Structures are given as C-alpha cells and as structure tokens.
Amino acid sequence: MSEPVLDVRNLKVQFRSDNQIITAVDDISFQVNRGQTLGIVGESGSGKSVTSLAVMGLVPDPPGKITSGEIWFYPDETEPIDLRSLPASQMQQYRGGQVSMIFQEPMSSLNPVYTCGFQLTEAIRQHQNISKNAARAQAAARLQEVKLLPDDDALRQMLAEQGLSDRQISQETDRRKQTLLNRYPHELSGGQLQRVMIAMAIACNPSVLIADEPTTALDVTVQATIVDLLRELRDRRGMSLIFITHDLGLIAEIADRVVVMYQGKILESGSVWEIFSNPQHPYTKGLLACRPQPDQRLRSLPTVSDFMEVERSETGELEIRSKPLEVTEALRQNACMDEGEMGDRLARLEKEGPLLAVQDLRVGYPIRGIFGQTQRYVMAVNGVSFEVYRGETFGLVGESGCGKTTLGRALLRLIKPMQGRVLFEGQNIYALSRKQLRQLRRNMQIIFQDPFSSLDPRISIGEAIAEPLKIHGVVKSRRNQRERVAYLLERVGLSPDCINRFPHEFSGGQRQRVCIARALALNPKFIICDESVSALDVSVQAQVLNLLKELQAEFDLTYIFISHDLAVVKFMSDRILVMNQGKIEEIGSAEQIYRQPQQPYTQKLIASIPLGNLDRIREIQSGRSLVS
C-alpha cells in the first residue's frame, strides 16, 4: 500500500489575463499512494481545482498553461508514465480510464439534452470496445453500485415479496433499470446527480479518482452519504482518491493524508492526525478554527486573518507571518458563551414579545391533470405555527425539499398560502392592501441563497444597493443616495471605491456582502437569510456569519436564518425549528435541540455534521486499522 500511484513534481500552472501572468499553481509536489485518500484543502483561489485539471490534462490553453513540472502515473505492472509529456491522443486513453474525475457542479457537468444513460454509455464506450447493449448493461450496474438502484438480488427479493412471477420479476427489474437510464439530468435531485457523476467516473475502473468539491452546497445528510459511498468504493475497488474541499471537517471523515494549499502554494502537509492534532502553519490553524463547532457556543467565529498576516515582497513572493500568541490566546478565551449567558438572553428576548407570529400556515403546489384541472396538492408547508421575538435569530433547519424556502417566501407574501395567517407587529400581512404592503416591505427583507443570481449583472453594485432607496423614495437626491451606499459598503467590509464595479468583478463572499448591504438599505426590522452562506468557503462563511451578528447588534435586527447545516444554524440562532416534509419536527433553544434532540430526524441531522474533532479522527482511524 506504500508505493505511489501518482507523483506530482514541481508543478507550475500560469494563466495570462490582461497582459498579466497569474500563477495559479506555484511549484507544488505531492504523492498519492495506492489505496490512499489524499485530501487537498484550501479556500477558493488556492489552486486546488487547477491542480486537478492539470493532472487530467484539462487546463484550458489558452489562457492557461502548465509551464513546468512532471506528473508521473504508475500503472499496474508497467513502466511509469509522465502524463504531461503525452500527446493529446494518448492522454485520452488515460483520462477517464486510468485517472478519472468527479467535477464540482453536476448540473453543469452533465449535458441537459442527453439522458443520463446515454452519457454513461458514451463514457464506457470511449475506453472499452463493446456494444451499445453491453455498455448499457454496465451503466445500469454502475448506477446500482452507487446505490441509485438496489442490486439485482435485492430488487428480485423485493419484487418477489409483492407476489410477482419469475418472468414478471425479470421484466420489472429491467424496466426499472431502463427508466433510470432514460432520465434527463433535470429529473434528478442534486444528490442523485452527484451519484450519476460518480458512476460515470468509476465506469472504467480507474486507478485514481479525483473528487473536486463533490459535496459543496449539498445537505449534511446527503453529504454524509456521498462521503460514505466514496469511502466504500475506494476500499472495495482498491482505488486511490484525491478529495478536494475547503472544509477541513469533511477532510477528517475520509482522508489519510492532507495537503493544505493557499494562493497556489502548499503550506503544510502530513497525515490527517498530524494536521488536526498539531497544525504547524497559521493558515491551517485558521481553517480549523473558523468552522462552527456545535459542541461549543461562540460569540464570534475566528477567521484566518486572526491567525496570520499576509504581504507580498518586492519580488512578488508571498510572506506569511503568524499573529502574536497573546492575540490568538485572548481571542480563544473571550470566544465562548456560558449557559447562564445564553439563558439570560433568551429570557430577555421573551420579554420583548413577538415581532412575527405564524398561525397554521399551509402552502401547497397543485398537481395538474391532462386537461389542466387540479387533481391534488403537494403540501410544501403543512400546518406550521411559531413566533419570532424581537432581536432574535430564529433558526430554520432541514434537508432540501422540507419546505424551508417556501415558508420563508410565504412569510414575505412572495407566495400565497392556502390557509393561515402571518402577523408582523400585529398586522396580518395577507389582509393588507398593495399600498400598505409596499410600506411594510421596507421593514421585511430577504438575503437569497445564491449571490451570483441575486444581482443583475448589467448594473453596478452601487446602483443595485441604491435601487430600494429609489423605489421607496426614502433618499431622493443622488448625492445622498451615493453617501448611503458608500456607508453601507463600508459597513459590510467593502471599500466605497468599488461602488461603480459590476458583480462579476467580485468573489462569492464579496457578492454576498453586497446582497447584505442591499437588504440593509431601507433600515429593516426583519431579515430572512435563506441559505445565505451554504456555498461559501468556511473562512469566508465565518466572516459573513460574524458580520450578520455585528449588524444585528448595531441595527437591532431580527433574523430568520434558514440552512441545512445544523452547526451553522446553532452558532447563529437563539432558538431552532426543525422542519421535515413541510411539518415541524421540533422547536426549542439551540442548546436543547443539539444536546437533547427528541426526534429521530433531528438526531440524524446532528449525526451527519462533519465535526473534524480529534475523537472522531481517532474513531475513524481505529476503524480503518481494524478493516486493514
């Protein structure tokens, strides 16, 4: 198990942009051994994905180019091969066959005009000289292997219990396989699409599988099943795995060795135990600290900048210095809240009384018949009632499809419910006239999940933030609008100098800050944060969560914080409501929900959180040693 299967030596990848040369990967070296999982971790822009594209021979040229380095692949019982030296025609034999990759976003990686079965069989026939029918049979077997379908024995047993004959069982088994193969990408959920991508990646039995952020923005329960599946496939097939992510907690669940990258360089590497128990580099310490830990209640999350300072030398070299020990120690000592402090805060909030009251809210989506008539309703929100206190952060947690976003939009009258009332400061918002509702909207705002689609790419961020001021006539003169926008940008941690820049000129975290500034423009009392940090790096996520807490204290805001991640919700929230299939599973204080969950569904959500603590790593490693 100790011999290498992949050896990357002094790899350097550069991109040309506006007469500038940007070094995305800067002279890095690492090895992957047979049967081993190497975790590559770092923030967006650290060079993780470019490294994987270089290994696959997929760096776009132009504008990118591998300027130096070697990528040695060691096939079974043959001479090692430098993948970088292979011509394109030969590289195609190895790409997808011997070295395969699961790309980050399955919806954009799969072609929407072809069925999943067609795309799977195409990948198989690219590397195997077999008929369409044989390739289709292999495709169905791969979908069974990634557990999108039960295996043949389980399927036959299930159908036999329904009283079917042997012939009917054979026909029904084949029908179910063909039905799944004939589905288009839009007919599957995010977790199912990721399984199709995994099936495609393992279709030709690769020696090395690269998983590039395979669980980003997935529910914690789906994320846990994908990680378990990759671990199981690795062990069963004897593959080597390169697992790329920004979340060190997730790395602890699957990796044997870890490489930490920052701005194209490897800052630290070692076994997963060494990295977690005794991190040496301040950047690694920052990444470990900024992930919310459900077993602690912190006032604010540490960020990477709390642990290090970064400068560029005159020659352009990166210079990273650790913050003084007393600074990080003071940060650690002042971070935790005790139970008495949390109890006092909840008591104060209860005395303030409810700002928002929801009574028996029901929202359904009609299922139409062939003639357009409504046959039945799918209930997205089913009899939900709760109150939100003034100044409170009320957490709303559950898996995708549980009704969280539908509920949030119904609270703002963006969706019309079938039944129920929503009272804001005692007013039923569904009884208001259009003019009254327009006035109310100044006090109720929402921060949407995706900052990329929340902002109009055709207008500058200054115009986007000023738009609510113009619509509601709050600030009429252009000079005052500009001053207000500049203040809001400064308050969310962006420079007022970027007021005329467009959304595409910002990173994901910066765009989310722009969306927060826009939501604050009218001085609202109540903001719904709908999965507003789910797709962000853990370090950027920590900055945005801290910002939301600071703004709440400064502007006396009330939040409903919607997320599938219970660790993040617990850090932000005073109380938590757990939703499942449109109904309330349980509701209580954040500490109570985490420490004493009453419902099996809540227990499952908590068990799926990738903690990345030492006890968990020790447990995983002892399990691996028993297996080996």
N, C-alpha and C positions, 0 to 999 in steps of 0.2 A: 504493500500500500504506500510505500515511501517514494517510489520512483515517479518522476514528473510525467504528466501527460501534456502540459502546456508550459512553455518557458518564455516569458516576455522579457527582452533585454534592451534597456536604454531606449525605450520607445518615445518618439517625439512627433507630435501632430500639430501642424500650424494651419491657420486659416487667413486668407487675405481679405480685408474688408476696408473699403475707402482708402486705398493706398497705405493701409496699415497691416502689419503682420501680427496676428494674435496667436500666442502659443497656448493651445487648449490642453495638451498633454506634454509635460516637460521632463523628459529623460527619466522615465519610470521603469522599474524592473520588478517582476514578481513571478512566482511559480505556482502552478496548480498540480497537486499530486493525484494519482488515481484514486477514485472513490472519495475524494475530499471535497468539502464545500469551502470555497474562498468567498468571504464577504468583502465587497468593496463599498465603503460608506463615505458620504460627504454631502455637502449642500449642492443645490443646483448651480451649475457652472464650475464644479470642481474637476470635471473631466472624466467622470465615471462612464457616461454613455458613449463619449467619443472613444474611450479606451476599448469598449466592447465592439464598437463599429470598426475600429482599426483591426481587431482580431478577426472579425468576419470579412474584412476586405471591403467594407461598405462606406468608407469615408468619402463623401462626395468630392470629386475632383473635376473642375474647380468647384468651390473656392478652397476646399481643404486638401491637405497633402501630408502623407507620412514622410517626414524629412530625414529621419534616421531611426535606427533600431532594428531588432530582429524579433520575429515571432515564431518560435520553434514548436512544432507539434510532433508528438511521439506516438505514432500509430502502434497497434499491437504487432510485435514480431517483425517490424520493418524498420528501415533507417529513418531517423528524424528528418523532418521537412521544415524549411523556413517558409512559412505561408506567405510572407511578404515578398519573396523572390519569385513566386509562382505567377505565370501569365494568367489573364482573366479566365481563359477557357479551362485551365486546370484547377483554378481556385473554385470554380463552380462545382467540381466533384467533391470537394471537402466542405464547402459552405452548405449547410442544411443536412449533409450526410454525416460527416465525422464531427463537425463543430456546428452546433445549432443554437438558435436564439429565440427567446420569448420577448417580444417587444413590449414597450411600456403601455401603450394605449390600444387595446384590442379592437375597439370600434373603428379606429383609423388604420389599423394594420390589416384588417380583412376587407376585401372588396365587396361593397354592398350590393353589386349587381349579380354576383355569383353565389350559389348555395355553399354552405359550409362543407358539404360532401365533395363538391367539385374542387374546392380549394385544397382540401385534404388529399384527394386522389392525385391532383396535379403535383403536389409536393412529393408524394410517394413515387410517382412515375418518373419524376425528374432524376431520381437516383437508383431506381430499380427497373429492370427491363421485364415488366409484367403487363398483363392485360388489364383493361379497364375494370372488368368484374373482379379480378383478383385484388386490384388496388382498392376497389370499393369495399371489399370484404376486410382488407387490412385497415381501412379508415374506420369502419364500424368497430373493429377490435380495439383500435386506439381510443375511440370515444368511450368504450367500456373500461379501458384501462384508467382513464382519467375520471371515471365514475359519473359520466353524464348519463350512462345507461347501466343497469345491472349486468353482470356477466351472464353468459348463456345458461349456466346451471341454475343460478338464482332466478332468472327470468322464467325458465321452464317450470321450476318448482312453484313460483308464484302463480303462473297460469294454470298449472295442474290443480292447484287448490281451488280454482274457480270452476273446475269440472270440465275443462276442455279436453278433447281427444288429442292423441299424438299428432295427427295431421293438423288440427286447428292450432295446437301449440307451436308447431313449426312455422305455420303461416303467420301467426300473430307475432312471433319473435322476429321474423324477417320484416314484417310490416313496421314494427316499432323502430327497427334499425334504419329502414329506408326513410321513415318520416323524419327522424332526427337529421339524417344526412341531407334531406331536401329542404331543410330550414335555411332561411337567409339570416345574416348577422343581426338585423333589426328585430328578429323574432326571439332573441335570446337575451337574458339578463347579463349584467357586467361580469358576474362570477362565472356564468356559463360560457361566455365568450372567452374569458381567460383560460378556461379548461380546453376549449377548442384550439386556442393558440398553443397550449402545452402539448395537446395531442399532435398538432402539426409539427412541433419542434422535436418530439421524440419518435416521429413516424419512421425514421430511417435508422433508429438505434444509434444515436451519436455517442461519441466518447466524452465530449464536453458539451454541457448545456449552459448557456448564458441566460440568466433571468434578469432583465432590466426593469427594475421597479414593478414587479408583477402584481403587487397588491395595492398600489397607490390609489387612494380615494375609495377603496372597497370597504364594506362593513367589516368590523373587527371579527365577526363570526365567519364571514366568507374569507377574510384574510387568513384566519387560523386554519381553515380547511385547505386553502391553496398551499400554505406553508407545509402542512402535514402531507399533502399529496406530493409535493416536490421532494420532500424528505423520503417518502415511501418509494417513489420512482427511482431516486438516486440509489437507495440501498438495494432494491430489487434488481436493477439493471447494472449496478456497478459503475454508474456514470460519475464523472466529476462535474461539479456545479459551481458556477460563478454567480453569486447572488448580489445584485446591485440595489442599494436602497439609501435613503437619507436617514433611516430610523435605526439607531443602534439597538433599541429594544427588540426589534424584529430580527436583527442580525444574531442576537443571542439565542434565538429559537432554532436556528438552522445551521450556522457557520461553525467550522472547525478553526479556521484562521481568518484574520481580519486585516484589511489594508485600509487605512484612513487617508483620504485624498482632500486636498484643498488647493484651489487655483492651479490645477494641473500637476501638482507635485504629491508624492507620497510622503506624509509627515510621520507616520508611525505604522508599524505592522507587528503582528505577533499572534499567538493563539488567542482564542476568544476569552479564555480565562485570564490571560495576562492583560489584555486590553481593558477588561471590565474590573478586575481586582486591583490593578496597579497601572493606570494610564500614565504615560510619561509626558505627552505633549499637551499644552494648554488647550489646543483646539479639540482634542479628544475629550478632555475633561469637560469642556463647554458643551459638546454634543451630548454627553452622558447626562449632564445636569439639566438641560433645557427641556427634556421630555417630562410631562406631568406624571408624577407617581401617585397612584390612587391611595396608597397606604400612608401618605403624608398630606397635610393641608398647608400649602404655602401661600404667603401673602402675594408674592410675585415670583415668576419663574426666572431663574438665572438664564442669561444669554451668553453666546460665545464671546461677545465683547467684554463681559465681566471677567473673563479669564485671560484675555490676551490683547495685545496691541499690534497692529499690522502697519508697516510702512514699506515703501519702495526705495531702494538705494539709488544713487545717481546712475548706476549701471543697469538699473531695472530689476535687480534681484529682490526677491521677497524677503523682508526681515520681520520675523515674528518674535515678540517678547512677551514673557509671562507677566501678568499683573502681580504686584507685590502680594505676598502671602497674607498679610494682615487685611488687605482689601477683600479677598475671596473668603477669608475666615469670618470677617464681620458680616458679609453677605449671607453666609451659611447660618450664623447664629440668629440673625434677625428674620429669617425666612419663614419659620414655622409658626402656625397659629395653634393655640391650645384649645381644648374642648370648651372651657369656660368662655373664652372669647367668642367662639362660634355660637354658643348658646345665647350669649348676651345679644349678639347681632340679630339672631332670629327673633328673639323677644321684642327687640326694638322695631323690627320690620312688621311684626304682627300688630303692634300698637298703631303703626302708620295707617293700617287698613288697606283694603284692596284698591288698586288703580284699575285693574281689569278683572272682570268676572265672566266666566264662560258657563252657560247653563244648557245642558242636554243638547250639545251641538251634534248635528248629523249632516254629513256631506256624502252624496252618492253620485256615481257616474253611470249614466244609462247604457244598457246593452241593447242595441237596436236589432230588430228582426229584418228579414229580407225586404219587407215593404216599408221600412223606416220607422215602424212602431216600436215603442219601448217595451221590451219583454221583461226586463228586471233591472235592478240596480246593483252595482258593486259598491259596497259601503267602504269608503276610504276613511271616514271619521264616523264613529258609531256610538252616540250617547256619551260624549265627553263633557265633564264638568270640572272646573277648578278655578282658583283665584290666584292673582299675582299681586303681591304687595308693592307699595311704592318704594322705589330704591332697591328692589330685589333683583337678583339674577335667577330666573326660573329656568332650570334645565329641562330640555325635552329630548329624550333619547330613545333609540330603537333602530332596527335594521331598515334598509331601503324597502319601501313599499308598505311601511307600517302606518303611514298617514301623517307623518310629522310636517312635511312641507305643505300638504293640503290644509292641515289645521292652521299653520302659520298664515297662509294666504286668506283663509276664511276669517281669521281674526282681523284682517285689514280690509275686509269686504272686497277682496280681489276675486273671490269665488263666492257664489251664492249658496248658502246651505239649504238643505231640505227642511230642517227643523232646528229650533234652538235660538238662544239669544247670546249676544256678546255685548256686555256693558263696559263702556270706558268712561270712567269718572261718573258712573251712574246713568249714562246715556246709552240706550240701545242703538248701536251703530246701524242696524238694519231698519230702523224706523226713521232715520234722518233723510232729509231732502238732499238733492245734489249740492245745493249751496252750503248746507250745514256739513255735509260730508267733506267738501273741499276744505272747509275751515278746520275740520277735525284732522285731516291728513297732515297738517303742519305738526301735529303732536305725535303722529304714529308713522314710523319709518321702518324700512327693511334693508338689510345688507344681504345680497344674494350670494349663492354658493360660488359661482364662477366669475371672478373679476374680469376675465377675458371677454365674456359675452355681456357683462353688465354695463360696459362703457361703449358708447358709439365711437368706432374707430375714426370717423370723419371729423370729429370735433375735438378741440384741445381739452385737456383736463380742467383748465380754468373755466372754460365755457360749461363743461359738464357739472362742475360744482356750483356755478352761478345760476344754472338753469332753474332749480327750485326757487331761488330768490326772485327771479323774473316772473315765473308762473304765478307765484302767490303775492307778488307786489310788495314784498317785505322791505327790500332795499332797491330803490328805484334808480338812483344815479349810478352810472358806470364806474365812477371813481370809488364810490362806497362799496359797490359790488366787488371790485377788484381788491379793495382793502380787506373785505370779509373773507374772500377766497384765499388771499395771502396768509391771513391769520389762521384759517382752518388747515391749510397745508403745513404751516409751521407747527401747529398743534398735533398733527398726526405724524410728525417726524420727517416731513419732506421740505425741501427748500422752496421758498416762494419764487425763486428764479426759474423753476421749471413749469410755471403757470401756462406757458404757451406750447408746451410739448404735448405730443399725442400719445394715446395709450400704448401703442406698440413700442414706444421708447422706454418702457418701464418693465421691471421684473414682476412676477406674480404677486410677491409680497407688497411691492410698492403700489401696484394697481389696487390691491385690497385696501390699502391705506387711503387711496383716492376715493374709493367707494364709501369708506367710513366718513371721510370729510364731507362727501355729498350728503350722506344721511344726517350729519350734524348741522347742515347749513341753516335749517329752519329752527334750531334750538328745540328739538322734540323732547317729549317726556318719556317716550316709549319706543324702543327699537327691537325688532326681531332680527337676530343673527342666524341666518339659515345656512348651516354647514359652511360658515364663512372662513374656516381655516383648514378644511379637510384635505385640500390638495397642496398645501404649503409644506415646505421643509420644516423639520422640527425646530430648527433655530429661528426661522422666520415666523413660524407659528407662535413660538414663545414671545417674540416681540409684539405680534399683533394682539395676543391674549393680554399681555401686560398693558398695552395701550388701551384696550377696551376697559380694563379695570380702572386705569387712571382717569379716563374720560367719564366713567360712571361716577366716580367720587367728585370730579370737578363740576359736572353739569347736572348732578342728581338724576341720573338716568335710570330707567327700569328696563331690564332686558328679558326677552325670552331667547335662550341660547339653544339652538337645535343642532344636534350632532348624533352620529352613530358611535362616537368614541367616548365611552364612559369615563376614561381617565381625564380627557379634556373637559367634559361636562362637569365632573366632580370638582376640578380645580376652579372653574368659573362660578359654579352655582351655589346658592343657599339651599334651595330645595330642588328635587328632581322628580319629574314624571316620566315613567317608563311606558312606552306605547308598543302594542303588538297587534297587528291586523285591525287597526282602526280603533282599538279599545285601550283603556287604561289598565295596565297590569298592576302597577302600584305607584304610590306617591308618598314622599317623605323627605326628611332632611338629607342632604348629600351624604353625610357620615352614616346615617342609618341605612340608606339604600346600599352603600358599598359594604358596610361591615355586617349588616344583618338583612340581606335580601330575603324576601318572603316567597317570591315566586320562582319556579324553575327557569323561566325565560330570563329573568334578571340575573340569576346565578350563572346562566350560560354566557350572557354578555360579559360579565365580570371575569369569568374563567378564560375568555378569549383575548383579554388585554395582554399584549406582549410587554411584560414588565422589564425584562432585561436586568433583574437583580441577581446577586451572587448565588443566593439559594436556588433560584431557578436554573442558572447555568450549571451548578453542581448536580442538580437533579437530572438535567438533560445529558450531561457528560457521563454520569454514572450509568444511565440507561444505555448510552452508546457502547460503553465498555462491556456491559452485560451482553449486548447483541453480538459484538465482535468476538 
